[in-house]
């Protein structure tokens, strides 16, 4: 979440928000001038994230039960996309990532965290920044994810 640098007033989507580990600090970073939306499939996790947001008074943020492959969101809706520890659970991560990247506004940022903390970020004006990983999953798929993001509207 820190490398994505969410700023006050930005709109952020946290895919696979779970109980809110990234959503909570991201919501605080975008402040009430922005919006933070977390999505996940397990309703119990979304309920926990919702309670945590309410307990912190983050009324500009919410978590909803949703499928990353079936979001009814327009192109260019968000400034920041977070996908922490979620791609490995998707049946077709490249297809999902390609669809999600179209939801990013020009100049927006994408941060992906894989199981061994291979964190990648893209912006429209900088090359990917990568923290090395020993994870074979991350190693095998990092180039595919980078290519997907380069081909999207949120190009590196």
CORRACOR-V67018 format. One record per residue. N is the residue number from 1. RES is the residue in one letter. SS is DSSP state (H for helix, E for strand, L for the rest). OMEGA is omega in degrees with one decimal (999 if undefined). BURIAL is 1 if it has 16 or more other ideal C-beta (glycine too) atoms within 10 Angstrom, else 0. Layout:
n=N res=RES ss=SS omega=OMEGA burial=BURIAL
n=N res=RES ss=SS omega=OMEGA burial=BURIAL
This chain:
n=1 res=X ss=L omega=-176.1 burial=1
n=2 res=X ss=H omega=-179.6 burial=0
n=3 res=X ss=H omega=177.4 burial=0
n=4 res=X ss=H omega=177.5 burial=1
n=5 res=X ss=L omega=175.7 burial=0
n=6 res=X ss=L omega=-175.5 burial=1
n=7 res=X ss=L omega=176.1 burial=0
n=8 res=X ss=L omega=177.5 burial=0
n=9 res=X ss=L omega=-179.2 burial=0
n=10 res=X ss=L omega=175.2 burial=1
n=11 res=X ss=E omega=-171.8 burial=1
n=12 res=X ss=E omega=175.0 burial=1
n=13 res=X ss=E omega=176.6 burial=1
n=14 res=X ss=E omega=-178.4 burial=1
n=15 res=X ss=E omega=-175.9 burial=1
n=16 res=X ss=L omega=-172.5 burial=1
n=17 res=X ss=L omega=180.0 burial=1
n=18 res=X ss=L omega=-179.2 burial=1
n=19 res=X ss=L omega=174.1 burial=1
n=20 res=X ss=L omega=-177.2 burial=1
n=21 res=X ss=L omega=176.8 burial=1
n=22 res=X ss=L omega=-176.8 burial=1
n=23 res=X ss=H omega=-177.4 burial=1
n=24 res=X ss=H omega=178.1 burial=1
n=25 res=X ss=H omega=177.7 burial=0
n=26 res=X ss=H omega=178.2 burial=1
n=27 res=X ss=H omega=177.4 burial=1
n=28 res=X ss=H omega=-178.1 burial=0
n=29 res=X ss=H omega=-178.0 burial=1
n=30 res=X ss=H omega=178.4 burial=1
n=31 res=X ss=L omega=178.9 burial=0
n=32 res=X ss=L omega=175.5 burial=0
n=33 res=X ss=L omega=179.2 burial=0
n=34 res=X ss=L omega=-178.4 burial=1
n=35 res=X ss=E omega=176.6 burial=1
n=36 res=X ss=E omega=-178.8 burial=1
n=37 res=X ss=E omega=175.2 burial=1
n=38 res=X ss=E omega=176.3 burial=1
n=39 res=X ss=E omega=173.7 burial=1
n=40 res=X ss=E omega=-179.1 burial=1
n=41 res=X ss=L omega=-179.3 burial=0
n=42 res=X ss=L omega=-176.7 burial=0
n=43 res=X ss=H omega=179.0 burial=0
n=44 res=X ss=H omega=179.3 burial=0
n=45 res=X ss=H omega=178.7 burial=1
n=46 res=X ss=H omega=177.2 burial=1
n=47 res=X ss=H omega=178.1 burial=0
n=48 res=X ss=H omega=178.0 burial=1
n=49 res=X ss=H omega=179.1 burial=1
n=50 res=X ss=H omega=177.9 burial=1
n=51 res=X ss=H omega=-180.0 burial=0
n=52 res=X ss=H omega=177.3 burial=1
n=53 res=X ss=H omega=-179.6 burial=1
n=54 res=X ss=H omega=-179.3 burial=0
n=55 res=X ss=H omega=179.7 burial=0
n=56 res=X ss=L omega=178.3 burial=0
n=57 res=X ss=L omega=-178.7 burial=0
n=58 res=X ss=L omega=-174.0 burial=1
n=59 res=X ss=L omega=177.7 burial=0
n=60 res=X ss=L omega=-178.8 burial=1
n=61 res=X ss=E omega=176.3 burial=1
n=62 res=X ss=E omega=177.4 burial=1
n=63 res=X ss=E omega=-178.4 burial=1
n=64 res=X ss=E omega=173.3 burial=0
n=65 res=X ss=E omega=-179.0 burial=0
n=66 res=X ss=L omega=177.6 burial=1
n=67 res=X ss=L omega=-178.9 burial=0
n=68 res=X ss=H omega=180.0 burial=1
n=69 res=X ss=H omega=-175.1 burial=0
n=70 res=X ss=H omega=179.5 burial=0
n=71 res=X ss=L omega=177.2 burial=1
n=72 res=X ss=L omega=-175.3 burial=0
n=73 res=X ss=L omega=-179.4 burial=0
n=74 res=X ss=L omega=173.5 burial=0
n=75 res=X ss=L omega=175.4 burial=0
n=76 res=X ss=L omega=-177.0 burial=0
n=77 res=X ss=L omega=-172.0 burial=1
n=78 res=X ss=E omega=174.2 burial=1
n=79 res=X ss=E omega=-174.9 burial=1
n=80 res=X ss=E omega=174.0 burial=1
n=81 res=X ss=E omega=173.9 burial=1
n=82 res=X ss=E omega=175.4 burial=1
n=83 res=X ss=E omega=-176.3 burial=1
n=84 res=X ss=E omega=176.1 burial=1
n=85 res=X ss=L omega=-178.8 burial=0
n=86 res=X ss=L omega=-173.9 burial=1
n=87 res=X ss=H omega=-178.2 burial=1
n=88 res=X ss=H omega=179.2 burial=0
n=89 res=X ss=H omega=-176.7 burial=0
n=90 res=X ss=L omega=-179.3 burial=1
n=91 res=X ss=L omega=179.1 burial=0
n=92 res=X ss=L omega=-173.4 burial=0
n=93 res=X ss=H omega=-179.6 burial=1
n=94 res=X ss=H omega=179.3 burial=0
n=95 res=X ss=H omega=179.6 burial=0
n=96 res=X ss=H omega=-179.7 burial=1
n=97 res=X ss=H omega=178.1 burial=1
n=98 res=X ss=H omega=179.5 burial=1
n=99 res=X ss=H omega=-178.2 burial=1
n=100 res=X ss=H omega=-177.3 burial=1
n=101 res=X ss=H omega=177.4 burial=1
n=102 res=X ss=L omega=178.1 burial=0
n=103 res=X ss=L omega=-177.7 burial=1
n=104 res=X ss=E omega=176.4 burial=1
n=105 res=X ss=E omega=172.5 burial=1
n=106 res=X ss=E omega=-177.0 burial=0
n=107 res=X ss=E omega=-179.6 burial=0
n=108 res=X ss=E omega=-175.9 burial=1
n=109 res=X ss=E omega=178.3 burial=1
n=110 res=X ss=E omega=174.5 burial=1
n=111 res=X ss=E omega=-179.5 burial=1
n=112 res=X ss=E omega=175.8 burial=1
n=113 res=X ss=E omega=179.2 burial=1
n=114 res=X ss=L omega=-171.9 burial=1
n=115 res=X ss=L omega=-177.7 burial=0
n=116 res=X ss=L omega=175.9 burial=0
n=117 res=X ss=L omega=171.5 burial=0
n=118 res=X ss=L omega=-173.7 burial=1
n=119 res=X ss=E omega=179.9 burial=1
n=120 res=X ss=E omega=175.3 burial=1
n=121 res=X ss=E omega=176.8 burial=1
n=122 res=X ss=E omega=168.7 burial=1
n=123 res=X ss=L omega=179.9 burial=1
n=124 res=X ss=L omega=-175.8 burial=0
n=125 res=X ss=L omega=-179.5 burial=0
n=126 res=X ss=L omega=176.0 burial=0
n=127 res=X ss=L omega=178.4 burial=0
n=128 res=X ss=L omega=174.1 burial=1
n=129 res=X ss=E omega=-174.0 burial=0
n=130 res=X ss=E omega=170.7 burial=0
n=131 res=X ss=L omega=-176.2 burial=0
n=132 res=X ss=L omega=-177.3 burial=0
n=133 res=X ss=L omega=174.3 burial=1
n=134 res=X ss=L omega=-177.5 burial=0
n=135 res=X ss=L omega=178.2 burial=1
n=136 res=X ss=H omega=177.7 burial=0
n=137 res=X ss=H omega=-179.2 burial=0
n=138 res=X ss=H omega=-178.0 burial=1
n=139 res=X ss=H omega=-177.8 burial=0
n=140 res=X ss=H omega=-172.6 burial=0
n=141 res=X ss=H omega=-176.5 burial=1
n=142 res=X ss=H omega=-179.4 burial=1
n=143 res=X ss=H omega=177.4 burial=0
n=144 res=X ss=H omega=179.6 burial=0
n=145 res=X ss=H omega=178.3 burial=1
n=146 res=X ss=H omega=179.6 burial=1
n=147 res=X ss=H omega=178.9 burial=0
n=148 res=X ss=H omega=-179.7 burial=1
n=149 res=X ss=H omega=178.1 burial=1
n=150 res=X ss=H omega=-177.5 burial=0
n=151 res=X ss=H omega=-176.1 burial=0
n=152 res=X ss=L omega=176.0 burial=1
n=153 res=X ss=L omega=176.1 burial=0
n=154 res=X ss=L omega=-174.7 burial=1
n=155 res=X ss=L omega=179.6 burial=0
n=156 res=X ss=L omega=999 burial=1
